Amino acid sequence: MKAREGIIVSGVVFLLLLAWLGFLVHRAPRFAGSGIGAAFGIAGAVLMVVPLVYTVAKRIPSIKARLTARLSLQTMLNLHVYTGILGPLLAIIHTGHKYDSWLGIALTSVMLLVVVSGFAVRYLLTYVVHEITDKLALLQTARGDLDSAWGALERLPAKLRASPEAPIMAASLASLGFSSQVGAPARAVTQIAESVADLEYAIRMHEFFKRWFSRSLKLHIVLSIFLYVLLALHIGSGIYFGLRWLQ
């Protein structure tokens, strides 16, 4: 279920980023002010406000106690994710790919950054953490195998502790149907040691990405605050100029 959810969300995020680039081939200057365009804009704005429910519930214990009596925190998180990507998608449709005002450009840019940073926190960070956990388990097993192989090598007579052949030589002998037993214990130790080194390198790289994706959470919160400020200004300007037009 989680894998399917990740695929669906990834597809919608990709569609959102692709839809934003639609201004290169299409522009509808009057669509945002039309009835259908306004409906998309209102729906998008409402959906973008819904994620606040999870954010507030997670950080204010009194509100959390009241809301979790009806909805679980996981359900609110799912709503946070789904409405957080569907709202911006409807907002992109609402623009009609017309980016002329500084407010509209800033709102669209921050909105996309919020989606990308949220996606990094929710899915990429989770994936990296799981990868680190799995590789740590493999590393522990590989180190145990290395200790066993090294112990077996030390128990052999000195004359049998030959160094393994060079990889090219070993591959050449194997291609000819010969399998040299000289240096086999040492070769096993070398192969396991290489596996341990590869796992340690992979874990270090995943730790690096984990640190960067963890910073995305702070960026996501700051950008979300900025997004709601810009959204309020956008709605306020729309109401102001709309009433002014009616007069």
C-alpha positions as CSV (number, residue, x, y, z in Angstrom):
1,M,0.0,0.0,0.0
2,K,2.8,2.4,0.9
3,A,4.6,1.6,-2.3
4,R,1.5,2.3,-4.4
5,E,0.9,5.5,-2.5
6,G,4.5,6.6,-3.2
7,I,4.1,5.9,-6.9
8,I,0.8,7.8,-7.1
9,V,2.2,10.8,-5.2
10,S,5.4,10.8,-7.3
11,G,3.3,10.7,-10.5
12,V,1.1,13.7,-9.3
13,V,4.2,15.7,-8.3
14,F,5.8,15.0,-11.7
15,L,2.5,16.1,-13.4
16,L,2.5,19.2,-11.3
17,L,6.0,20.2,-12.3
18,L,5.2,19.4,-15.9
19,A,2.0,21.4,-15.8
20,W,3.9,24.5,-14.5
21,L,6.0,24.5,-17.6
22,G,2.9,24.6,-19.8
23,F,3.3,28.4,-20.2
24,L,6.0,27.6,-22.8
25,V,3.3,26.3,-25.2
26,H,0.0,27.7,-23.9
27,R,-1.4,30.8,-22.3
28,A,-5.0,31.8,-21.5
29,P,-4.9,35.3,-20.0
30,R,-8.6,35.5,-19.3
31,F,-9.0,32.0,-17.8
32,A,-8.1,32.9,-14.2
33,G,-10.9,35.5,-14.1
34,S,-13.5,33.4,-15.7
35,G,-16.1,31.4,-13.8
36,I,-14.4,28.0,-14.3
37,G,-11.0,29.5,-13.6
38,A,-12.2,31.1,-10.4
39,A,-13.7,27.7,-9.3
40,F,-10.4,26.0,-9.8
41,G,-8.7,28.8,-7.8
42,I,-11.1,28.6,-4.9
43,A,-10.9,24.8,-4.8
44,G,-7.1,24.9,-4.9
45,A,-7.0,27.5,-2.1
46,V,-9.3,25.5,0.1
47,L,-7.2,22.3,-0.5
48,M,-4.0,24.2,0.3
49,V,-5.5,25.3,3.7
50,V,-6.4,21.7,4.7
51,P,-2.8,20.7,5.4
52,L,-2.8,23.1,8.3
53,V,-5.0,20.7,10.2
54,Y,-2.2,18.1,10.5
55,T,0.4,20.8,11.2
56,V,-1.6,22.3,14.0
57,A,-2.7,19.0,15.5
58,K,0.8,17.7,15.6
59,R,2.2,20.7,17.5
60,I,-0.7,21.7,19.8
61,P,-1.6,19.0,22.3
62,S,-5.1,20.3,23.2
63,I,-6.1,20.4,19.5
64,K,-4.5,17.1,18.9
65,A,-6.5,15.4,21.6
66,R,-9.8,16.7,20.2
67,L,-9.0,15.8,16.6
68,T,-7.5,12.4,17.2
69,A,-10.8,11.4,18.9
70,R,-12.3,11.4,15.4
71,L,-9.4,11.1,13.1
72,S,-6.1,9.3,13.6
73,L,-2.9,11.2,13.1
74,Q,-2.0,9.0,10.2
75,T,-5.3,9.9,8.4
76,M,-4.6,13.5,8.9
77,L,-1.1,13.0,7.5
78,N,-2.5,11.3,4.4
79,L,-4.9,14.3,4.0
80,H,-2.0,16.6,4.5
81,V,-0.1,14.9,1.6
82,Y,-3.0,14.5,-0.8
83,T,-4.5,17.9,-0.5
84,G,-1.0,19.4,-0.4
85,I,-0.4,18.2,-4.0
86,L,-3.9,18.4,-5.4
87,G,-4.4,22.0,-4.3
88,P,-1.3,23.3,-6.1
89,L,-2.3,21.3,-9.2
90,L,-5.7,23.0,-9.3
91,A,-3.9,26.4,-8.7
92,I,-1.7,25.8,-11.7
93,I,-4.8,25.1,-13.8
94,H,-6.4,28.3,-12.3
95,T,-3.5,30.5,-13.6
96,G,-4.1,29.6,-17.2
97,H,-0.3,29.8,-17.5
98,K,-0.4,33.5,-17.1
99,Y,2.5,34.7,-14.9
100,D,2.5,38.5,-15.3
101,S,2.4,39.9,-11.8
102,W,5.1,39.6,-9.2
103,L,2.6,38.2,-6.7
104,G,1.5,35.4,-9.0
105,I,5.0,34.5,-9.9
106,A,6.1,34.5,-6.2
107,L,3.1,32.5,-5.1
108,T,3.6,29.9,-7.9
109,S,7.3,29.5,-7.2
110,V,6.9,29.2,-3.4
111,M,4.0,26.7,-3.9
112,L,6.1,24.4,-6.0
113,L,9.0,24.6,-3.6
114,V,6.6,23.7,-0.8
115,V,5.5,20.6,-2.7
116,V,9.0,19.5,-3.6
117,S,10.3,20.0,0.0
118,G,7.3,18.2,1.4
119,F,7.9,15.3,-1.1
120,A,11.5,15.1,0.0
121,V,10.6,14.9,3.7
122,R,7.7,12.5,3.3
123,Y,9.1,10.0,0.8
124,L,12.8,10.6,0.0
125,L,13.8,10.9,3.6
126,T,11.8,7.8,4.6
127,Y,13.3,5.9,1.7
128,V,16.9,6.8,2.8
129,V,16.2,5.9,6.4
130,H,14.9,2.5,5.4
131,E,17.9,2.0,3.2
132,I,20.3,2.8,6.0
133,T,18.5,0.4,8.3
134,D,18.7,-2.4,5.8
135,K,22.3,-1.8,4.9
136,L,23.3,-1.6,8.6
137,A,21.8,-5.1,9.1
138,L,23.7,-6.4,6.0
139,L,26.9,-4.7,7.3
140,Q,26.6,-6.5,10.6
141,T,26.2,-9.8,8.9
142,A,29.1,-9.1,6.5
143,R,31.4,-8.2,9.3
144,G,30.5,-11.4,11.1
145,D,31.3,-13.3,8.0
146,L,34.6,-11.4,7.6
147,D,35.6,-12.3,11.2
148,S,34.8,-15.9,10.6
149,A,36.7,-16.0,7.3
150,W,39.7,-14.2,8.9
151,G,39.7,-16.6,11.8
152,A,39.7,-19.6,9.4
153,L,42.6,-18.1,7.5
154,E,44.6,-17.6,10.7
155,R,44.1,-21.2,11.7
156,L,45.7,-22.5,8.5
157,P,49.4,-23.3,8.2
158,A,51.5,-20.4,7.0
159,K,52.3,-22.1,3.7
160,L,48.5,-22.2,2.8
161,R,48.0,-18.5,3.5
162,A,48.9,-17.6,0.0
163,S,47.8,-14.3,-1.4
164,P,44.9,-14.6,-3.9
165,E,45.6,-14.3,-7.6
166,A,45.0,-11.1,-9.3
167,P,41.3,-10.7,-10.5
168,I,42.4,-10.9,-14.2
169,M,44.3,-14.1,-13.6
170,A,41.5,-15.7,-11.6
171,A,39.0,-14.7,-14.4
172,S,41.2,-16.1,-17.1
173,L,41.6,-19.5,-15.2
174,A,37.9,-19.7,-14.7
175,S,37.2,-19.0,-18.4
176,L,39.4,-22.0,-19.3
177,G,37.7,-24.3,-16.8
178,F,40.4,-24.2,-14.2
179,S,39.7,-23.3,-10.6
180,S,42.8,-22.8,-8.5
181,Q,42.6,-23.6,-4.9
182,V,45.8,-21.7,-4.1
183,G,44.9,-18.7,-2.0
184,A,41.2,-19.6,-1.8
185,P,40.9,-18.7,2.0
186,A,42.7,-15.4,1.4
187,R,40.5,-14.7,-1.7
188,A,37.4,-15.3,0.4
189,V,38.6,-12.8,3.0
190,T,39.3,-10.2,0.3
191,Q,35.9,-10.6,-1.3
192,I,34.1,-10.2,2.0
193,A,36.3,-7.2,2.9
194,E,35.4,-5.6,-0.4
195,S,31.7,-6.2,0.3
196,V,32.1,-4.6,3.8
197,A,33.8,-1.6,2.3
198,D,31.1,-1.2,-0.4
199,L,28.4,-1.3,2.3
200,E,30.2,1.2,4.5
201,Y,30.5,3.6,1.6
202,A,26.8,3.2,0.7
203,I,25.8,3.9,4.3
204,R,28.0,7.1,4.4
205,M,26.4,8.3,1.2
206,H,22.9,7.6,2.6
207,E,23.8,9.4,5.8
208,F,24.8,12.4,3.7
209,F,21.5,12.5,1.9
210,K,19.6,11.9,5.2
211,R,21.2,15.1,6.6
212,W,20.2,17.1,3.6
213,F,16.7,15.7,3.4
214,S,16.3,16.4,7.2
215,R,16.9,20.0,6.5
216,S,14.1,20.0,4.0
217,L,11.6,19.8,6.9
218,K,12.7,23.2,8.3
219,L,12.7,24.6,4.8
220,H,9.2,23.1,4.2
221,I,7.8,24.8,7.3
222,V,9.4,28.2,6.5
223,L,8.2,28.1,2.9
224,S,4.7,27.0,4.0
225,I,4.4,30.1,6.2
226,F,5.5,32.3,3.3
227,L,3.0,30.5,1.0
228,Y,0.1,31.3,3.3
229,V,1.1,34.9,3.5
230,L,1.3,35.1,-0.3
231,L,-2.0,33.2,-0.7
232,A,-3.7,35.6,1.7
233,L,-2.4,38.6,-0.3
234,H,-3.5,37.0,-3.6
235,I,-7.0,36.3,-2.3
236,G,-7.2,39.8,-0.8
237,S,-6.1,41.4,-4.1
238,G,-8.6,39.3,-6.0
239,I,-11.5,40.4,-3.7
240,Y,-10.4,44.0,-3.8
241,F,-10.1,44.3,-7.5
242,G,-13.2,42.2,-8.0
243,L,-15.3,44.5,-5.9
244,R,-13.7,47.5,-7.5
245,W,-14.7,46.1,-10.9
246,L,-18.3,45.6,-9.8
247,Q,-18.5,49.3,-8.7
